[in-house]
């Protein structure tokens, strides 16, 4: 299963929240600042434009008067001041300087430029600024002839006064000035003279209040938006909690599930490695849980799981982790001081679990994987604990086992075999070895059994016990069966083409192959591809195949016999229903298990059994092959009991094909 990283999920819901809040705050601050500045700027600019228009209007009227009619100029100014309150002063330059402010003459018209400048410094405490360009000339009677250009002068005075909004005169206060700016608008005439009109720009409390109200409106809108965002965030967090609860919930126990275990265990394992804490992954399985559910019902099975969960919850510390994996399998991450203390603790947990149903015998097996400095994820560590549990043998009555280096080596070997088995098949690394079968009467080579050996390019010759069980477990054994049948058929086809005699060769057919209804036809197709007589191929099946699907097995054996193949039963006597299988299976040959001829037989019971088995097979018209024969005494005994063929180290070990051909030549078969 692909891992679902909930830590990443948590981060993904936290980062957007922080980003949204920062963005909202920034937007609100920026919006208020920009809009307030824009309104203030445009308001001031509007006032300045208004002042310029007023000054220009005053100037247009004044320039129509006679250059020496100062009384008319004053009248125009006063009338303009009454109609337009923003105009507070008129300054007219002529010959020297004549300065009017509020209609009063403050300097003589013959005042020099220097006196003018000094007069400006004295006027209302203002200060002459270098960036204010003053145009002066002494041309008579022509300074009002034509409007030339205008520009803003400099600020003379500013003032800000606080207004009490709770005052009864608040409405009146709205019209009071809180900011005043005196500006000079200078107009240059054609003759080089300059007419300067002074106007005051006022910003009242009402203007500021308007800006304030706009900003408050923006803030309210942003605040409402912020509330909406917060509401959505809160709702999101609630949904996330529900999602996490569902994501981590185990519907059977009502507690935490395996996803929770993997995530929390990974964090704990990392901390344990840093702090050198002894920890172990535990795999606890209740054996025959399916049987329990079949006997007492699914509801009772679910209740049992819930009770187990409660027991584990009481026995697991806060810094440890546990959860149900599947069925009645539980994974635990426990800390320990010593292995003895860990085994004792696990034993106590198992005892409590067994006592959950006092009237019912419950069986448990436990695999323990001690964590060391090796970095691995919880899944891999749990798998190792599972392997340790699988290595517990029922016959020894043990219930707890530790994962060992040998198990790890076996696991690595199994992975290596599985990684390379297809390549080996393609490269023909599986070689046919033949073990001769000798007739009892003449002691001549009469048949053979085909055995597989893996000749690995780096590992060398690999014995069958190191890879056949792996193939049987993963299902690759059926491909190997087909390969061996094909190799034997090819070999016999070559012998026939070379004019050599052939002997029957038996090939093992695994029990996994008997799940195929068309197995007989499938074998025919392989053998017929090499045009080999069917009676040259003997198909061996193990007695254990009889316990899988009896009817299907019998039907397949009958089909094989009908196609001309001889069928033998291997390892006869190794199972518990040998006689019954002899009665029902239409086989041709019985191979006595080698265990009959091993060990001490001081009382001669083994010989009695073998003798009776041979006699029984003869009565059933079956041939007998004794395998595992290693002594002359065994050969003589089998000869006395009329055994048909002998196979064992006494005559020959399994050998490569070229050595077998030499044996055939020695016995006059080639």
C-alpha positions in Angstrom: 0.0 0.0 0.0 1.2 3.3 -0.8 1.8 5.3 2.3 -0.7 8.0 3.2 1.4 10.7 4.9 -0.9 12.4 7.3 1.9 14.6 8.6 2.1 16.1 5.2 -1.7 16.4 5.2 -1.5 18.4 8.5 1.1 20.7 7.0 -0.9 21.3 3.9 -3.8 22.5 6.0 -1.7 24.7 8.2 0.4 26.5 5.6 -2.6 27.9 3.7 -4.1 29.2 6.9 -1.0 31.2 7.8 -0.6 32.5 4.3 -4.2 33.6 4.1 -4.0 35.4 7.4 -0.8 37.2 6.3 -2.3 38.1 2.9 -5.5 39.4 4.5 -3.7 41.6 7.0 -1.4 42.9 4.3 -4.2 43.6 1.9 -6.2 45.4 4.7 -3.2 47.6 5.7 -2.2 48.3 2.1 -5.8 49.0 1.0 -6.4 51.4 3.8 -3.0 53.2 3.3 -3.3 53.4 -0.4 -6.9 54.5 -0.4 -6.4 57.1 2.3 -3.4 58.4 0.5 -5.2 58.5 -2.8 -8.2 60.3 -1.3 -5.9 62.8 0.6 -3.8 63.4 -2.5 -6.7 63.9 -4.8 -8.4 66.2 -2.2 -5.2 68.3 -1.9 -4.7 68.3 -5.6 -8.3 69.4 -6.1 -7.9 72.2 -3.6 -4.7 73.4 -5.3 -6.4 73.3 -8.7 -9.3 75.3 -7.2 -6.8 77.8 -5.8 -5.2 78.2 -9.1 -8.5 78.8 -10.8 -9.4 81.4 -8.2 -6.0 83.1 -8.6 -6.3 83.1 -12.3 -9.8 84.6 -12.1 -8.6 87.3 -9.8 -5.7 88.0 -12.1 -7.9 88.3 -15.2 -10.0 91.0 -13.6 -7.0 92.9 -12.1 -5.1 93.0 -15.4 -8.1 94.8 -17.0 -7.6 97.8 -14.7 -5.3 100.7 -15.3 -1.8 100.1 -14.1 -2.0 103.1 -11.8 -5.4 102.5 -10.4 -4.5 100.9 -7.2 -7.9 101.6 -5.6 -9.6 99.6 -8.4 -7.2 96.8 -7.8 -8.1 96.8 -4.1 -11.8 96.8 -4.9 -11.5 93.9 -7.3 -9.5 92.0 -4.6 -12.1 92.7 -1.9 -15.0 91.8 -4.1 -13.3 88.7 -5.1 -12.5 87.9 -1.5 -16.1 88.2 -0.6 -17.3 86.0 -3.4 -14.5 83.5 -3.1 -13.3 83.2 0.5 -10.3 81.1 -0.5 -8.5 84.3 -2.0 -6.8 85.9 0.9 -4.2 88.1 -0.7 -3.0 89.7 -3.9 0.6 90.6 -4.6 1.3 92.9 -7.5 4.9 93.6 -8.7 5.4 96.9 -10.6 8.6 98.8 -11.1 9.9 97.8 -7.7 7.6 95.9 -5.5 4.1 96.5 -4.3 2.7 93.9 -1.9 -1.0 93.6 -1.0 -2.3 91.2 1.6 -5.9 91.2 2.7 -6.2 94.3 0.6 -3.6 96.3 2.6 -0.5 97.8 1.2 2.5 96.5 3.3 5.3 97.9 1.2 5.9 101.0 -0.9 5.9 100.6 -4.6 9.4 101.9 -4.8 10.7 99.2 -2.4 13.7 97.4 -3.7 14.0 93.7 -4.4 16.0 93.2 -1.2 13.4 95.0 0.8 10.7 92.8 -0.9 12.5 89.7 0.2 13.0 91.0 3.7 9.3 91.9 3.7 8.4 88.4 2.7 10.5 87.0 5.6 8.5 89.3 8.0 5.1 88.5 6.5 3.3 86.2 9.0 6.6 84.7 10.1 7.2 83.0 6.8 10.6 82.1 5.4 11.8 82.6 1.9 12.7 79.3 0.3 15.3 78.9 -2.5 13.1 76.7 -4.6 10.6 79.6 -5.0 11.4 81.4 -8.2 10.5 85.1 -8.1 10.3 87.1 -11.3 11.0 90.9 -10.9 11.2 93.5 -13.6 10.9 97.4 -14.0 8.9 97.8 -17.1 6.2 100.5 -16.7 2.4 100.2 -17.6 2.6 96.8 -19.2 2.5 94.1 -16.5 -1.2 93.5 -17.0 -1.1 93.2 -20.7 -1.2 89.5 -21.2 -1.3 86.2 -19.2 1.9 84.3 -19.7 2.3 81.4 -17.3 1.7 80.3 -13.7 3.3 78.1 -11.1 2.8 77.2 -7.4 5.0 79.0 -5.0 5.9 77.7 -1.6 4.1 76.8 1.7 4.0 79.6 4.2 2.0 78.1 7.1 0.5 74.8 8.2 -1.5 74.1 11.3 -3.4 71.1 12.7 -6.0 71.4 15.5 -7.7 68.5 17.3 -11.5 68.5 17.2 -13.6 67.0 20.1 -16.2 64.8 18.4 -18.3 64.7 21.6 -18.7 68.5 21.6 -22.1 69.9 21.1 -20.6 72.1 18.5 -19.4 69.1 16.6 -21.3 70.1 13.4 -19.8 73.5 13.5 -16.4 72.1 14.2 -16.7 70.1 11.0 -16.1 73.3 9.1 -13.1 74.4 11.2 -9.7 74.4 9.5 -7.2 71.8 10.6 -4.8 72.3 7.8 -3.8 75.6 5.9 -1.5 76.0 3.1 -0.6 79.4 1.5 0.3 79.2 -2.1 1.6 81.8 -4.5 0.5 81.6 -8.1 2.8 83.7 -10.2 1.8 84.9 -13.7 4.5 86.3 -16.0 3.5 89.1 -18.4 4.8 89.8 -21.9 6.9 92.6 -20.7 8.7 90.4 -18.1 6.8 91.7 -15.1 5.1 89.2 -12.7 1.8 89.3 -11.1 1.5 87.1 -8.0 -1.8 86.0 -6.5 -1.7 84.6 -3.0 -4.4 82.0 -2.1 -4.9 79.9 1.0 -5.8 76.2 0.7 -7.9 75.0 3.6 -8.6 71.4 4.6 -11.4 71.2 7.2 -12.4 68.6 9.7 -15.2 67.6 7.4 -12.7 66.7 4.6 -10.7 64.5 7.0 -13.9 63.0 8.4 -14.8 62.0 4.9 -11.5 60.2 4.5 -11.9 58.7 7.9 -15.3 57.3 7.1 -14.1 55.8 3.8 -11.2 54.1 5.6 -13.6 52.8 8.3 -15.8 51.4 5.5 -12.9 49.6 3.9 -11.8 48.3 7.3 -15.3 47.0 8.0 -15.4 45.2 4.6 -12.0 43.7 5.3 -13.0 42.8 8.8 -16.1 41.0 7.5 -14.0 39.2 5.0 -11.5 38.3 7.7 -14.4 36.9 9.8 -15.5 34.8 6.8 -12.0 33.5 6.3 -11.7 32.6 10.0 -15.1 30.9 9.9 -14.0 28.9 6.9 -10.7 28.0 8.6 -12.5 26.9 11.7 -14.8 24.8 9.6 -11.9 23.4 7.7 -10.2 22.4 11.0 -13.3 20.7 12.2 -13.6 18.8 8.9 -9.9 17.9 9.2 -10.5 16.5 12.7 -13.3 14.4 11.4 -11.2 13.3 8.4 -8.3 12.3 10.7 -10.6 10.5 13.0 -12.1 8.5 10.1 -8.6 8.0 8.6 -7.2 6.6 11.8 -10.3 4.7 12.9 -10.4 0.9 13.0 -14.0 -0.1 12.5 -13.6 -3.5 14.2 -12.0 -2.4 17.5 -13.2 1.2 17.6 -9.6 2.3 18.2 -6.6 3.4 16.1 -5.9 1.6 12.8 -2.8 0.4 11.0 -2.2 3.8 9.3 -1.9 5.4 12.7 0.5 2.7 13.8 2.8 3.2 10.8 2.9 7.0 11.2 3.4 7.1 15.0 5.8 4.2 15.1 8.0 5.8 12.5 8.4 8.9 14.6 9.0 6.9 17.8 11.5 4.6 16.1 13.5 7.7 15.0 13.5 9.1 18.5 14.5 5.7 20.0 17.5 5.5 17.6 18.7 9.0 18.6 18.4 8.3 22.3 19.6 4.7 22.1 16.4 3.3 23.6 15.9 -0.5 23.4 12.7 -1.1 21.4 11.1 -3.9 19.6 8.2 -4.4 17.1 5.9 -7.2 18.3 3.5 -9.2 16.1 0.7 -10.9 18.0 -1.6 -13.3 16.3 -4.5 -15.3 17.6 -4.4 -18.6 15.8 -7.6 -20.0 14.3 -9.5 -16.7 14.5 -11.6 -17.6 11.4 -12.5 -20.8 13.1 -13.6 -18.8 16.2 -15.9 -16.6 14.0 -17.3 -19.7 12.3 -18.2 -21.2 15.6 -19.5 -18.2 17.5 -20.4 -15.7 14.7 -18.9 -12.6 13.2 -20.4 -10.4 15.9 -18.6 -12.4 18.6 -15.4 -12.2 16.6 -15.7 -8.4 16.4 -16.4 -8.2 20.1 -13.3 -10.3 20.8 -11.2 -7.9 18.8 -12.5 -5.0 20.8 -11.8 -6.7 24.0 -8.3 -7.5 22.9 -7.8 -3.9 22.0 -8.8 -2.8 25.5 -6.3 -5.2 27.0 -3.5 -4.0 24.9 -4.4 -0.4 25.5 -4.0 -1.0 29.3 -0.6 -2.7 28.8 0.9 -0.2 26.4 2.6 2.9 27.8 2.0 6.5 26.5 5.2 6.6 24.5 4.6 3.2 22.9 2.3 2.4 20.0 -0.1 -0.4 19.0 -2.9 -1.1 16.6 -4.7 -3.9 14.8 -3.2 -4.9 11.5 -5.7 -7.3 10.0 -7.9 -10.2 11.1 -6.7 -10.9 14.7 -3.1 -9.7 14.1 -1.9 -6.8 16.3 1.3 -4.8 16.0 3.1 -3.3 19.0 6.1 -1.0 19.4 7.4 -1.6 23.0 10.4 -0.4 24.9 12.4 -2.8 27.1 15.4 -3.0 29.4 16.3 -6.6 28.7 15.1 -9.4 26.6 14.0 -11.4 29.6 11.9 -8.5 30.8 10.4 -8.1 27.3 9.5 -11.8 27.1 8.0 -11.7 30.5 6.0 -8.6 29.6 4.7 -10.1 26.4 3.9 -13.3 28.2 1.8 -11.4 30.7 -0.1 -9.7 27.8 -0.8 -13.1 26.2 -2.0 -14.4 29.5 -4.5 -11.6 29.8 -5.6 -12.1 26.3 -6.2 -15.8 26.8 -8.3 -15.1 29.9 -10.7 -12.9 27.9 -12.7 -16.0 27.2 -12.0 -18.4 30.1 -14.2 -21.2 28.7 -12.7 -21.1 25.3 -9.1 -22.1 24.6 -7.4 -19.3 22.6 -4.0 -19.8 21.0 -1.5 -17.0 20.4 1.9 -16.8 18.6 4.2 -13.9 18.9 7.1 -12.7 16.7 9.5 -10.2 18.1 11.9 -8.0 16.0 14.4 -6.1 18.1 15.2 -2.7 16.7 18.8 -1.8 16.4 20.7 1.0 14.7 19.6 -0.2 11.2 17.2 2.3 9.7 14.0 0.8 8.5 10.3 1.7 8.3 7.7 0.2 10.6 6.3 -2.0 7.8 9.6 -3.7 7.3 10.2 -4.2 11.0 6.7 -5.6 11.4 7.3 -8.0 8.5 10.4 -9.3 10.2 8.4 -9.9 13.4 5.9 -11.7 11.2 8.6 -13.9 9.8 9.7 -14.7 13.4 6.2 -15.8 14.2 5.9 -18.0 11.1 9.1 -19.8 12.2 7.4 -21.0 15.4 6.8 -24.7 15.1 3.7 -26.2 16.6 5.5 -29.4 17.7 7.7 -27.6 20.2 4.8 -25.9 22.0 6.5 -22.5 21.9 4.6 -19.2 21.4 7.3 -16.5 21.3 10.2 -16.2 18.9 12.7 -13.5 18.1 13.7 -12.5 14.6 17.4 -13.7 14.1 20.2 -13.1 11.6 19.6 -16.5 10.2 16.0 -15.6 9.4 17.2 -12.4 7.8 19.7 -14.4 5.7 16.9 -16.8 4.7 14.7 -13.8 3.8 17.5 -12.2 1.7 18.1 -15.6 0.0 14.4 -15.9 -0.8 14.4 -12.5 -2.3 17.5 -13.2 -4.3 15.9 -16.5 -5.6 12.7 -14.7 -6.6 14.5 -11.9 -8.3 16.6 -14.3 -10.4 14.3 -17.3 -11.0 12.8 -16.0 -14.3 16.2 -15.0 -15.6 17.6 -18.4 -14.7 14.7 -20.1 -16.6 15.3 -18.0 -19.7 19.1 -18.7 -19.6 18.7 -22.5 -19.0 20.5 -22.4 -15.7 18.3 -25.2 -14.4 20.1 -28.4 -15.4 18.7 -31.9 -15.6 20.4 -34.4 -13.3 19.5 -38.1 -13.7 19.6 -40.7 -10.9 19.5 -44.2 -12.2 17.0 -46.9 -11.1 18.3 -50.4 -11.2 16.4 -53.6 -11.7 16.6 -56.0 -8.7 17.1 -59.2 -10.6 19.8 -58.2 -13.0 21.1 -55.1 -11.2 21.1 -53.3 -14.5 20.2 -49.7 -15.3 16.5 -49.8 -16.2 15.1 -46.3 -15.6 15.9 -42.9 -14.1 14.5 -40.0 -12.2 15.0 -36.5 -13.5 16.1 -34.1 -10.7 16.8 -30.4 -11.1 19.9 -28.5 -10.1 20.4 -24.8 -10.4 23.9 -23.9 -11.8 24.1 -20.2 -10.8 26.7 -18.0 -12.6 28.0 -16.7 -9.2 26.6 -19.1 -6.6 27.6 -22.2 -8.4 25.6 -25.4 -8.0 22.5 -24.8 -5.8 20.8 -27.8 -4.2 17.1 -28.2 -4.8 16.2 -27.8 -1.1 17.4 -24.2 -1.3 15.0 -23.1 -4.0 12.3 -25.7 -4.6 10.3 -24.8 -1.3 10.5 -21.1 -2.4 9.1 -22.0 -5.8 6.4 -24.1 -4.3 5.4 -21.1 -2.1 5.3 -18.5 -4.8 3.9 -20.7 -7.6 6.9 -20.7 -9.9 7.2 -24.4 -9.4 4.6 -25.0 -12.2 6.9 -23.2 -14.7 9.8 -25.3 -13.5 7.7 -28.5 -13.9 7.0 -27.6 -17.5 10.7 -26.8 -18.1 11.8 -30.2 -16.7 9.2 -32.1 -18.7 10.4 -30.3 -21.8 14.1 -30.8 -21.1 13.6 -34.6 -20.5 11.5 -34.9 -23.7 14.2 -33.0 -25.6 16.9 -35.3 -24.2 15.1 -38.4 -25.2 14.3 -37.0 -28.6 18.1 -36.5 -29.1 18.8 -40.0 -28.0 16.3 -41.4 -30.5 17.7 -39.2 -33.3 21.2 -40.6 -32.4 19.9 -44.2 -32.6 20.3 -44.8 -28.9 18.1 -46.8 -26.7 16.0 -44.9 -24.2 14.8 -45.8 -20.7 11.7 -44.4 -19.0 12.5 -41.2 -17.1 10.3 -40.0 -14.3 9.6 -36.3 -13.8 8.0 -34.7 -10.7 4.7 -32.9 -11.1 4.0 -30.6 -8.2 0.7 -30.6 -6.4 0.2 -27.0 -7.5 -0.1 -28.2 -11.1 -3.1 -30.4 -10.3 -5.3 -27.4 -9.9 -5.4 -27.2 -13.7 -8.2 -29.2 -15.2 -6.3 -29.5 -18.5 -3.0 -30.7 -17.0 -3.0 -34.0 -19.0 -3.5 -32.2 -22.3 -0.9 -29.6 -21.3 1.7 -32.3 -20.7 0.9 -34.0 -24.0 1.4 -30.7 -25.8 4.9 -30.4 -24.3 6.0 -34.0 -25.0 4.5 -34.1 -28.4 6.5 -31.1 -29.4 9.6 -33.3 -29.3 7.8 -36.4 -30.9 8.7 -38.7 -27.9 6.6 -41.8 -27.1 4.4 -41.1 -24.0 5.5 -44.4 -22.4 9.1 -43.0 -22.2 7.8 -40.3 -19.7 6.8 -41.2 -16.1 4.9 -38.6 -14.1 5.5 -38.6 -10.4 3.0 -37.0 -8.0 3.4 -36.7 -4.2 1.0 -38.4 -1.9 0.2 -35.0 -0.3 -1.6 -33.9 -3.6 -4.2 -36.5 -2.8 -5.6 -34.3 0.0 -6.2 -31.2 -2.1 -9.0 -32.1 -4.5 -9.4 -35.8 -4.6 -11.9 -35.9 -7.5 -9.9 -33.6 -9.7 -6.7 -35.5 -9.0 -8.3 -38.9 -9.9 -9.7 -37.5 -13.2 -6.3 -36.0 -14.2 -4.5 -39.3 -13.4 -7.0 -41.2 -15.5 -6.5 -38.8 -18.4 -2.7 -39.2 -18.2 -2.9 -43.0 -18.2 -5.3 -42.8 -21.2 -2.7 -40.8 -23.1 -0.1 -43.5 -22.4 1.9 -41.9 -19.5 2.9 -44.0 -16.5 1.9 -42.4 -13.2 3.8 -43.0 -10.0 3.2 -42.0 -6.4 6.3 -40.6 -4.7 7.0 -40.8 -1.0 4.5 -43.5 -0.3 4.2 -44.0 3.4 5.1 -40.5 4.4 1.5 -39.5 4.8 -1.4 -40.7 7.0 -3.8 -42.1 4.3 -1.5 -44.1 2.1 -3.7 -47.2 1.9 -6.7 -45.1 1.1 -4.9 -43.3 -1.7 -3.8 -46.7 -3.1 -7.4 -47.8 -3.2 -8.7 -44.8 -5.1 -5.8 -43.6 -7.3 -5.3 -45.5 -10.6 -1.5 -45.3 -10.4 1.1 -47.6 -12.0 4.1 -47.3 -9.7 4.6 -46.9 -6.0 7.8 -45.4 -4.6 8.5 -46.4 -1.1 9.6 -43.5 1.1 13.3 -43.5 2.0 12.4 -43.2 5.7 11.5 -46.9 5.7 15.1 -47.7 5.3 16.7 -45.2 7.7 17.2 -45.3 11.5 17.4 -48.3 13.8 15.1 -51.3 13.1 16.3 -53.7 15.8 12.9 -55.3 16.1 12.5 -55.6 12.3 9.2 -53.7 12.1 10.4 -51.7 9.1 11.2 -54.8 7.1 7.8 -56.2 7.9 6.0 -53.1 6.8 8.1 -52.8 3.6 7.5 -56.5 2.8 3.8 -56.2 3.3 3.7 -52.9 1.2 5.5 -54.7 -1.7 3.1 -57.6 -1.5 0.1 -55.3 -1.4 1.3 -53.4 -4.4 1.9 -56.6 -6.3 -1.7 -57.7 -5.6 -2.9 -54.3 -7.0 -0.8 -54.8 -10.2 1.5 -52.0 -9.3 5.3 -51.9 -9.7 7.5 -51.0 -6.7 10.5 -48.6 -6.5 12.5 -48.4 -3.3 14.4 -45.1 -3.0 17.1 -44.1 -0.6 18.9 -47.5 -0.7 22.4 -47.3 0.6 23.5 -50.8 1.7 23.9 -54.2 0.2 21.8 -55.6 3.0 18.9 -53.4 1.9 19.4 -54.5 -1.7 19.3 -58.2 -0.8 16.2 -57.8 1.3 14.3 -56.0 -1.5 15.4 -58.7 -4.0 14.0 -61.4 -1.6 10.7 -59.5 -1.5 10.6 -59.1 -5.3 10.9 -55.3 -5.4 11.0 -54.1 -9.0 13.5 -51.2 -9.0 16.0 -49.8 -6.6 17.1 -46.2 -6.5 19.8 -44.9 -4.1 23.4 -44.1 -3.4 24.3 -47.8 -3.3 24.1 -47.9 -7.1 24.5 -44.2 -8.1 23.9 -40.6 -7.0 22.1 -38.1 -9.2 24.5 -37.1 -12.1 24.7 -34.8 -15.1 23.4 -36.1 -18.4 26.8 -36.9 -19.9 27.8 -39.1 -16.9 24.4 -40.9 -17.2 25.1 -41.6 -20.8 28.3 -43.3 -19.8 26.4 -45.4 -17.3 24.0 -46.4 -20.1 26.8 -47.4 -22.3 28.4 -49.5 -19.5 25.1 -51.4 -19.1 24.8 -51.9 -22.8 21.8 -49.6 -23.3 23.4 -47.0 -25.6 
